[in-house]
Amino acid sequence: MFTIRWSLPAICCTLLMASRPPAPPFSPPEVRRDPSPSNPPAATTEVLVAAAADLRFAMDSLVAIFTRENPDIIVKPTYGSSGNFFQQIKNGAPFDLFFSADVDYPRQLEQQKMTISVVHVYGTGQLVLWSKTLDPAHDQMNTLLDKSVNKIAIANPDHAPYGKRAEETLRYYNLYDKVKDKLIFGENIAQTAQYAQSGAADVGMIALSLALSPAMRQAGGKYWLIPPTAHQPLLQGFVLLPHSKGNPGAEKFSQFCSSATATSILRGFGFGEPSN
């Protein structure tokens, strides 16, 4: 029979180990990072643009191409009717550039010394008859007299240039009195196109630039180009506004929109050659 002898130091050591709490898991030392990187990102510049609704898709393309070449400049377009923008700018709305579907609006601002550049004419808008269910090329303007046509969408003539030209066209063809009870009015030409696309209107008198857009093509509608002799020209232009002072990004975007590249893009979206 074996006898195990414990020494007093061994017993004390054993008791101490049994009563000691387990060691915490190992953690690597915290790495301190400099909150101020040695190469901070370049400061960005914002450019606020008021753009006529017929420019929605063309402007988006212009902005995309410009931004690729100038990533430090953020262009933020807002789309609406030119007449409404004109009133907002007169009341101090903080836009850097104004792209109008009627060149007369920026020219009025220029005359009132509310611009800091000359007015640049970038093209002419074109009006079309568009329908999701009919082919306007068959009967052209007489499409509006078809028995299936109950609603005809046009932009509001009170402040939308395309609406004014649509009304002129209806009077030119002696159709206004015959169809005036069927007219529904979009706040701007983009909303007018939405009425036609959604079926809220059977026919719409809209901008060619919108008829050529992917959304309208996908809707499966057809259009007929209204002869420009039926209405006053839709001469369109843009101008730099006082809010852009000290903003080099606004000046740079303005120069780009006057370039051959921008002109080519605008032609691709249905804007005709300007005729000053």
C-alpha positions as CSV (number, residue, x, y, z in Angstrom):
1,M,0.0,0.0,0.0
2,F,1.3,3.3,-1.1
3,T,1.0,6.5,0.9
4,I,0.9,9.9,-0.9
5,R,2.6,12.6,1.1
6,W,1.7,16.2,0.5
7,S,3.9,18.9,1.4
8,L,2.5,22.2,2.8
9,P,3.8,24.3,-0.2
10,A,2.2,21.9,-2.7
11,I,-1.1,22.0,-0.8
12,C,-1.1,25.8,-0.8
13,C,-0.3,26.0,-4.5
14,T,-3.1,23.6,-5.3
15,L,-5.6,25.6,-3.3
16,L,-4.6,28.8,-4.9
17,M,-5.0,27.4,-8.4
18,A,-8.4,26.0,-7.6
19,S,-9.6,29.4,-6.3
20,R,-8.1,31.5,-9.1
21,P,-10.7,32.7,-11.7
22,P,-10.0,31.5,-15.3
23,A,-7.9,33.8,-17.4
24,P,-9.7,36.0,-19.9
25,P,-9.4,35.1,-23.6
26,F,-6.4,36.7,-25.3
27,S,-7.2,39.9,-27.2
28,P,-4.8,41.5,-29.6
29,P,-3.7,45.0,-28.8
30,E,-6.0,47.7,-30.3
31,V,-4.6,49.3,-33.4
32,R,-5.0,53.1,-33.3
33,R,-5.8,54.7,-36.7
34,D,-5.3,58.3,-37.6
35,P,-8.7,59.8,-38.0
36,S,-7.4,62.2,-40.5
37,P,-6.1,60.3,-43.5
38,S,-3.1,61.7,-45.2
39,N,-4.9,61.8,-48.6
40,P,-8.5,63.0,-48.0
41,P,-11.0,62.7,-50.9
42,A,-11.3,65.8,-53.2
43,A,-14.1,68.2,-52.3
44,T,-17.2,67.9,-54.4
45,T,-19.1,70.7,-56.1
46,E,-22.9,70.7,-56.6
47,V,-24.6,72.2,-59.6
48,L,-28.4,72.8,-59.3
49,V,-30.2,72.7,-62.7
50,A,-33.8,73.7,-63.5
51,A,-34.6,71.8,-66.7
52,A,-37.7,71.7,-68.9
53,A,-39.5,68.3,-68.6
54,D,-38.9,67.4,-72.2
55,L,-35.1,67.2,-71.4
56,R,-35.5,64.5,-68.8
57,F,-33.8,61.7,-70.7
58,A,-31.4,63.8,-72.7
59,M,-30.3,65.7,-69.6
60,D,-29.8,62.4,-67.7
61,S,-27.4,61.3,-70.5
62,L,-25.6,64.7,-70.5
63,V,-25.1,64.5,-66.8
64,A,-23.9,60.9,-66.9
65,I,-21.2,61.7,-69.5
66,F,-20.2,64.9,-67.9
67,T,-19.8,63.2,-64.5
68,R,-17.6,60.4,-65.8
69,E,-15.1,63.1,-66.9
70,N,-15.7,65.3,-63.8
71,P,-16.4,63.0,-60.8
72,D,-15.8,65.9,-58.3
73,I,-18.8,67.8,-59.8
74,I,-22.3,66.6,-58.9
75,V,-25.0,67.9,-61.2
76,K,-28.6,67.7,-59.7
77,P,-31.3,68.4,-62.3
78,T,-34.9,69.2,-61.3
79,Y,-37.5,68.7,-64.1
80,G,-40.7,70.7,-64.5
81,S,-42.5,73.3,-66.7
82,S,-40.5,76.2,-68.0
83,G,-43.1,78.8,-67.0
84,N,-43.1,77.6,-63.4
85,F,-39.3,77.6,-63.2
86,F,-39.3,81.1,-64.6
87,Q,-41.5,82.4,-61.8
88,Q,-39.5,80.4,-59.2
89,I,-36.2,81.9,-60.4
90,K,-37.7,85.4,-60.4
91,N,-38.6,84.8,-56.7
92,G,-35.1,83.7,-55.8
93,A,-35.1,79.9,-56.3
94,P,-31.4,78.8,-55.9
95,F,-30.7,77.3,-59.3
96,D,-27.4,77.6,-61.0
97,L,-28.6,77.0,-64.6
98,F,-32.0,77.2,-66.3
99,F,-32.8,75.0,-69.3
100,S,-36.1,76.2,-70.8
101,A,-38.3,74.7,-73.5
102,D,-39.1,78.3,-74.6
103,V,-36.0,80.5,-75.1
104,D,-38.1,83.5,-74.3
105,Y,-38.1,82.8,-70.6
106,P,-34.3,82.9,-70.1
107,R,-34.2,85.9,-72.5
108,Q,-36.6,87.7,-70.2
109,L,-34.4,87.0,-67.2
110,E,-31.5,88.3,-69.2
111,Q,-33.3,91.5,-70.0
112,Q,-34.1,91.9,-66.3
113,K,-30.4,91.4,-65.4
114,M,-31.1,88.1,-63.6
115,T,-28.5,86.1,-65.5
116,I,-24.7,86.1,-65.6
117,S,-24.2,84.7,-69.1
118,V,-25.7,85.1,-72.6
119,V,-28.6,82.8,-73.5
120,H,-27.4,79.7,-75.4
121,V,-29.9,78.2,-77.9
122,Y,-29.4,74.4,-77.8
123,G,-32.1,73.2,-80.1
124,T,-35.7,73.2,-81.2
125,G,-38.3,70.9,-79.7
126,Q,-40.6,68.8,-81.9
127,L,-44.3,68.0,-81.1
128,V,-45.8,64.6,-81.9
129,L,-49.1,62.8,-81.7
130,W,-48.6,59.7,-79.6
131,S,-51.0,56.8,-78.9
132,K,-50.8,53.4,-77.2
133,T,-53.8,52.0,-79.1
134,L,-53.9,53.9,-82.4
135,D,-51.5,54.6,-85.2
136,P,-51.6,58.4,-85.7
137,A,-49.7,58.1,-88.9
138,H,-52.9,56.8,-90.6
139,D,-55.2,59.7,-90.0
140,Q,-52.7,62.2,-88.6
141,M,-54.5,65.0,-86.8
142,N,-57.9,63.5,-87.6
143,T,-56.9,60.7,-85.2
144,L,-58.3,63.0,-82.5
145,L,-61.7,62.6,-84.1
146,D,-61.7,58.8,-83.9
147,K,-64.7,57.5,-82.0
148,S,-62.5,55.6,-79.6
149,V,-60.7,58.8,-78.5
150,N,-62.3,60.1,-75.3
151,K,-59.3,61.8,-73.6
152,I,-56.6,63.8,-75.3
153,A,-53.6,64.9,-73.1
154,I,-51.7,68.1,-73.7
155,A,-49.5,70.1,-71.4
156,N,-51.0,73.1,-69.6
157,P,-50.8,76.0,-72.0
158,D,-50.7,78.5,-69.1
159,H,-47.1,77.7,-68.3
160,A,-45.8,74.8,-70.5
161,P,-44.4,75.7,-73.9
162,Y,-45.4,72.4,-75.4
163,G,-49.0,73.0,-74.2
164,K,-49.0,76.4,-75.9
165,R,-47.8,74.8,-79.2
166,A,-50.3,72.0,-78.8
167,E,-53.2,74.5,-78.6
168,E,-51.8,76.4,-81.6
169,T,-51.7,73.1,-83.5
170,L,-55.3,72.3,-82.7
171,R,-56.4,75.7,-83.8
172,Y,-54.3,75.5,-87.0
173,Y,-56.2,72.3,-88.0
174,N,-59.6,73.8,-86.9
175,L,-59.9,71.0,-84.3
176,Y,-59.8,72.9,-81.1
177,D,-63.6,73.5,-80.7
178,K,-64.3,69.9,-81.7
179,V,-62.0,68.3,-79.1
180,K,-61.8,70.9,-76.3
181,D,-64.1,68.9,-74.1
182,K,-61.8,65.9,-74.4
183,L,-58.6,67.7,-73.3
184,I,-56.9,66.8,-70.1
185,F,-53.9,68.8,-69.0
186,G,-50.5,67.7,-67.6
187,E,-48.6,69.9,-65.3
188,N,-45.7,69.6,-67.7
189,I,-44.9,67.7,-70.9
190,A,-43.5,64.7,-68.9
191,Q,-46.8,64.3,-67.0
192,T,-48.6,64.6,-70.3
193,A,-46.6,61.7,-71.7
194,Q,-47.4,59.7,-68.6
195,Y,-51.1,60.2,-69.1
196,A,-50.8,58.8,-72.6
197,Q,-48.4,56.0,-71.6
198,S,-50.7,54.8,-68.7
199,G,-53.9,54.9,-70.8
200,A,-55.4,57.8,-68.8
201,A,-55.5,59.5,-72.2
202,D,-56.1,57.8,-75.5
203,V,-53.9,60.2,-77.4
204,G,-51.2,62.6,-76.2
205,M,-49.6,65.6,-77.9
206,I,-46.1,65.2,-76.5
207,A,-42.4,66.0,-77.1
208,L,-40.5,63.9,-79.6
209,S,-37.7,63.7,-77.1
210,L,-40.1,61.8,-74.7
211,A,-41.6,59.7,-77.5
212,L,-38.1,58.4,-78.2
213,S,-37.4,57.5,-74.6
214,P,-37.0,53.8,-73.5
215,A,-40.2,54.0,-71.3
216,M,-42.4,55.2,-74.1
217,R,-40.9,52.7,-76.6
218,Q,-41.5,49.9,-74.1
219,A,-45.1,50.9,-73.8
220,G,-45.6,49.9,-77.5
221,G,-47.1,53.2,-78.7
222,K,-46.8,54.8,-82.0
223,Y,-46.4,58.5,-83.0
224,W,-46.7,60.9,-85.9
225,L,-44.5,64.0,-86.1
226,I,-46.6,67.1,-86.3
227,P,-45.4,69.5,-89.0
228,P,-43.5,72.5,-87.5
229,T,-45.6,74.8,-89.7
230,A,-48.6,74.1,-87.5
231,H,-47.3,76.1,-84.6
232,Q,-44.7,78.6,-83.5
233,P,-41.1,77.2,-83.2
234,L,-40.2,75.5,-79.9
235,L,-36.8,77.3,-79.7
236,Q,-35.0,76.2,-76.5
237,G,-32.2,77.7,-74.6
238,F,-30.2,77.8,-71.3
239,V,-28.5,80.4,-69.2
240,L,-26.3,80.7,-66.1
241,L,-28.0,82.3,-63.1
242,P,-26.5,84.5,-60.4
243,H,-26.6,81.7,-57.8
244,S,-23.8,80.1,-59.8
245,K,-21.3,82.9,-59.0
246,G,-18.2,81.3,-57.4
247,N,-19.2,77.9,-58.6
248,P,-16.6,76.7,-61.2
249,G,-18.6,73.4,-61.6
250,A,-21.6,75.3,-63.0
251,E,-19.4,77.2,-65.5
252,K,-17.8,73.9,-66.5
253,F,-21.2,72.2,-67.0
254,S,-22.4,75.1,-69.0
255,Q,-19.4,74.9,-71.3
256,F,-20.0,71.1,-71.7
257,C,-23.6,71.7,-72.7
258,S,-22.4,74.0,-75.5
259,S,-20.0,71.4,-76.9
260,A,-20.3,69.3,-80.0
261,T,-20.7,66.2,-77.8
262,A,-23.7,67.7,-76.0
263,T,-25.2,68.8,-79.3
264,S,-24.9,65.3,-80.7
265,I,-26.7,63.8,-77.7
266,L,-29.5,66.4,-78.0
267,R,-29.9,65.6,-81.7
268,G,-30.2,61.9,-80.8
269,F,-33.1,62.7,-78.5
270,G,-35.0,64.5,-81.2
271,F,-34.0,68.1,-80.7
272,G,-33.7,69.8,-84.0
273,E,-31.1,72.3,-85.2
274,P,-31.5,75.7,-83.5
275,S,-32.7,78.5,-85.8
276,N,-32.0,81.8,-84.0
